[in-house]
């Protein structure tokens, strides 16, 4: 039986019964669960190896943690407690940014400065057109509004589809299988099914799926550059550094460790939750906004100059053909002409042309295995000629290719290009020796 007691300083201590075995039934008492969370959090602080190790040793080491989470070094967690552990201590799913609905994406398209100017020009043109010619005056305003609507719908549909594809691709990429020990048997499960108390098995090449404390190891070396940025592999052992962290990669050796933090409670989960931030505008968006602002300024300046000139002619020059026109009617006519200048100056077909071209380019780039999440980012990725990676980054095709070798007693400096050289007689005899013998 495992009992939890708190000392005066608030630390959690474990006391085993005389049988020396752990109770596999997971505690349901809230105070016990709170004590487990408190201790596990205290020994898993980022960039605090010495303090974490001190607290781990003061709590009984790995054996103390096994007793605390009601697990076992050889048999792992009991299968009957998995659901309860997942409900009380969390799942191994990293936090993801909430997805925008189609309506939200549609509304966000109206943040574009060009569309805002077009909408304002369409409303003014619609009002003046109806006032000036009730039968057909509304056509131009409705045409502009229709163009704006098409642009917004196309952009929102494209962004929604690409976001769905990106999330599906990310989910499939993250859903890998790991080996854990449960109820004394090695079981292969999805990485998302790991719970606190599982005994996880890893070997060279595996990515560590959660934070844990070593139980068994054999020449274990871990690449922690994803968290620390340091390219050197870290040697892990139970005396100096028994902690393994999620998001890191096993470079050499093998190990079994006790899962102590999963999902958003792991160090990688905490970092990822802080990375979600609003994206900056792409260069194309900035250029279009600057152009829309410039068109607006020039159009309004021309409209204002036209209005002032027409009013100057009416009030100061007073030509004969305007004697029968009142000042109000002349001012209204001057205002209509000024608005017409602004409407004509704004290229209502430009956003639609840009959106259609970007949508087409996005599909072409997808055929080249380049998935673009947002339509406006197509221009940025399309102009990329060099990809820069830091000291810890690696960009590969995930496919090995022979580039140089020694084939049939002949050296080939560029094996990627077929040389067309014939095999020598001795090499041919060696290759056919087994066939001739049979």
N, C-alpha and C positions, 0 to 999 in steps of 0.2 A: 504494500500500500504506500502511495506517495502522498505526503502531506506538505502543504505550503505554509510557512510561517514567516512573518516579517519581523526584522530586528528593529531596534529603536531608530536606526538611520534609514529605514525604509527599504533596505535591500531584501531580496527574496532568497531564501535558503531552502534547500531540499533535504528531506529526511526520509531515508529508505527504511522499509520494514526489515525485520530480521531475515526474511526469505531472500532478500537481495534481488528481487525481481520487480519489474515495473508493471503497474496496472495498465492494461491496454485500453481500458475504457477511458475515453477522453472526458475531462471534467466539464460539467455544465454550470457550475457555480460562477456567477459573474465576478466575484472577488478573485477566484482562482485564475480565470481567464485574464483579468486585468493584470494580475501579478505576472503571468506568463508574458504578456505583451510588454510589460515594463522592463523585465529583465532582458528579453530578446532585443528590444530597442537599445538598451544601454550598452550591449556588447557589439552593436553593429553601427557605430557612429562613423561617418565618413572621415578619412584622413586622420584617424586617431588609433593607430595600431597598438601602441603601447598601453593606452588606457583601456581599450577593448580587451586586450590580452590579460591585463590585471584583473578586470572585472570577471572575465571568463574563469580564470584560475580561482578567484575567491568564491565563485559559485559552484565549484566542484569540477571544473573542466568539462570535457565532452560527456563524461558519464553523468555529471550533474544535469546537463542539458537534456540528455536522453530521458532521465527520470522526470525532469520538469515537463516535457512535452509528451510523456507517456509513450515513448518509443523504445526500440531496442537495437543494439549494435548489429546483431545478426539477423533478426527477424523483421526489423523495421516497424512501421506503424501497422496497426491492425486495420484490415479492410473495412470492418464495420464502423470505424470511426472517421472515415474519409469525409463523408458528407458533413458531419458535425464540425470537423476541423475547418472545412472550407467555409462554412457559415460563420464560424466564430473568429477565425484568423485570416480570412481572405483567400482569394483565388490568385493564381499565377497569371493574371492578365494585366498587361501594362496599360496605363491610362491612355485613352485616345481622345482627341479633340472632338466635341460634339459636331455631328454633321449638319450642315445647313440644308434646310428643305428647299424644294424647287422654288417656292414662293419667295424665300429669303434671297436666293440667288437672283431671281427675277428683279426684286426690288433693288438689290445691290448694283445692278447694271445702270441704274439711273444716277449713280454717283459720278458718272462720266460728265465732264464739263461740256463737251460737245453736244451730248444729248440734252443737257439742261438748257443750253442756248437754243437748240432746235425746238424744244417744247415751249419755251417762252415765245419764240418767234411764231410758232404755229398757233398758239392761243391768241396772240395779238392779231395775226393775219386772219384768223377765223372770225374774230369779233368785227374787225373793220370790214372784212369781205362781206359778211352778212349785212352790215349796216349800209355798205355802199351798193351791193347788188344781192338782194335776198335770194335770187333764183340760183345763181352759180357762184356766188362769192365765197362760199364755204369750201370749194373744191381744193384750193391750194393749201389751206390749213389742215384739212383732213388728210391730204396726201403726205404732208410732213409728219403728222402724228402716226400715220400708217407705217412710214419708214422707220420711225423711232420704235414702234411696237415690234416690227420684224427684227430689228437689231437686238432688242432686249430678249426676245423669245429665243432667237438662235444662240445668243451667248449663254443664256441660262440653261438651255437644253444641253449644249455642248459641255459646259462645266459640270452639270449634274451627271452626265454619262461618264465623263472622264474621272470624276471623283469616285463613282461606283466601281469602275474598273481598277482604279488605284487601290481602293480599300480591299477589294477582293484579292488583288495581287499581293498586297502586304499581308493579309491574313493567311494566304496559302504559303507565303515565304516564311512566316513566323511559326506556323504550325508544324513543328518537328517532333520526332519521337525521342524519348529518353527512357533509360532503364532505371527503375527504382525497385527497392525491396519492400514488399508488403506481405505481412503474415508469413514470413520466412521464405517467400518465393520471389525470384527476379521477374519483374513484369515490365513490359514495354508499354508506355502510355504516352499520350500527348503532353507536350510541355505545359499546356494550360491546365492540366489535371494535377499538377504537383501541389502538395499542401505542406504546411509546416509539420515537421515530424517525419517526413519521408526520408529514407536513406537513398540518396541518389548516386548512381554510378557514372563516372566519366572517364574518358581516356583521351589520348592525343588526338587533336583535331576537333574535339567537341567544344561547343560553346556552353559555358556554365549557365544553367537556366534559372538559378535563384541564388540568394545568399546562403552560405552555410558554414559549418565548422567541420574540419576534417575528422574522420573516424579511422580510416585506413588509407595508406598512400604508398606509392612506389615510384620514386624519382619524379615527383610531380613538379612541373614548371608551368607557370601561368603567365600569359600575356595580358597585363592590366592596362595597356596603353589606351583602351577605350575610355577608361575612367581617369587615369592619371596623366596620360600623354607621354609617359616614359616608354621608350622602345625596348628596354631590357626586360628579359623574362625574369619572373620572380620565383625563387625556390620556396616551396611550401612544405612545412613540417608542423608537428604538433607542439613544438616547444617555442619556436620563434615567430611563426606566422601560420596559424592554423585556419585562417579565414579565407574562403573563396567567395568571389563576388560575381553577381549576375552581369552578363554582358561581356565578360572576359573569356578568353580562349585558352584551352589546355594545349600547350605546345609540346609537352613531353610527359611520359609517365601515365599513370592511372591512379584513381582514387575513389573512395566512397566518403560522402559527407552527409551530415545531418542538415536538412533544410530548416533555416531559422527565420527567413523573411522571403516572402513571395510577392509578385505583382507590384503594386504601387508602394508597398512597404519596403521593397528592396532598394538598394542604393541606385541601381540603374533606373528603377521606376520613379524614384524621387527626382533624378536628373531629367528624365524624359518629360515629366509633368511640368517642369519649369521651362521647357524648350518651346512650348506652343505659344506663338505670338503672331500678331497680325503681319501679313506680308507687305513689304513695301511695293510701290508702283514699279512696273517694269519700264525700261527705257522707252518702249513704244507708247505706253500710257502717258508718260511725262511729255513726250513730243506732241502727242495729240492734244493734251491739255494746254500746252503752251501755244499751239497753233489756234485752238479754239479761243483762247483768251485774246490772242493777237487779232483774230478775225472780229471778235466782239468789239474790241477797242476801235479798230479801223472802221468798222461798220457804223458804230454809234457816233464816231467823230464825223464821218461823212453825212450821216443823217442829221446830226445837229447843225453842221455847216449848211446843209441844204435848207433846213427849216429857217435858220437865221437869214440866209440869203433871200428866200422867198418872202419872209416877213419884211425885210428891209426894202425889197422892191415895192411891196404893197404900201407900206407906211411912209417911206421917204421918197422914193422915185415917183410913185403914183402914176403908172402908165394908164392910158385911156381905156384899154381893154379890161382893166380891173375896177373901173369906176362903179360898175353895177354889182360888184361882189362885196359882200360885207366882210369885215375883218375876221369874224368868227368862222365863216365858211372858208375863207382863204387860209386861216390858221389850221382848220381841220384838213383841208386838202394838202397843206404843207406837211402836217403830221403823218398823213397816210403815205405820202411819198417817202418820208423819212423811214417809216416802218418798212416799206417795200424795199428800200435800200438795204436795211439790216437783214431782212429775210433773204434777199437775193445773195447777199454777201456770205451767208452761212451755207456751206455745201452740205445739203441734207443727204446727199447720196454717199458722202465720204464714210460715215460710220458703217453703213451697210456694206459698202465695198470692202472695207477693212475686215469686218466680221466674216464675210463670206470667204475672203482669201485666207484668213487665219484658220477657219474651220477646215478648209480644203488642205492647208498645209499640215494641220494637226493629224489628219487621217494619213497623209503621206508619210509623216514622221513615225506614226504608229506602225506602219508597214515596215519601217526600218528598226523596229524594236525600241523606239523612243517614245515613251508614254508621257504626254503632257497633261498635267492635272487641270491647269487653268488656261483658257484660250489665249489670254494676253501674254502668257509666258512662252508662247510658240516662237515669237520673234527673238526672244533672248536665247533659247536653246538652239534655234536655227542658225544663229550667228556664232555659236560657240565653235572655236577652232582648236583650242587647247584646254585640257582639263588639268588643273593643278591639284596635287595631293600633298598633304603634309607628311611629316616623317613617319607617322603611324598609319597612313592610308595606303591601301593597295587596290588597284584597279585591274581586274583581269576579266577574261571571257569565260572563266571557269572551265577551261578546256586546255589540255596539254598538247603541245605541238613540237615535233622533232625539228630542230633547226640546224643541227650539225651532228655528224656521226661517222662511223667507220662501218661500211657495208661491203661484205664479200671481198675483203682485202683491198678495198678502195676507199679513200677518204673523201667525204663529201662535205664541203664547207657551207653549202646552202641546201639543206635537205628539204626545205619548203618548196623548192622548184625541182620537178623531175629532171634528172640529168640525162636520161636515155642511155646511160652506159651499160654495156653488156657485161654479164657475169664472166669471171674468169673460169677456166676449166676446172681448177682445183676447188673453187667455191661451188661450182655446179655439181661436182662429184660429191662434195660433202652434203649438200642439200638433198641430193637424190639417193644417198647411201641407205637411208632408212627405207625408202620406197623399194629400192632394188633388192634389199635383204628380204622384205616381205614377199 
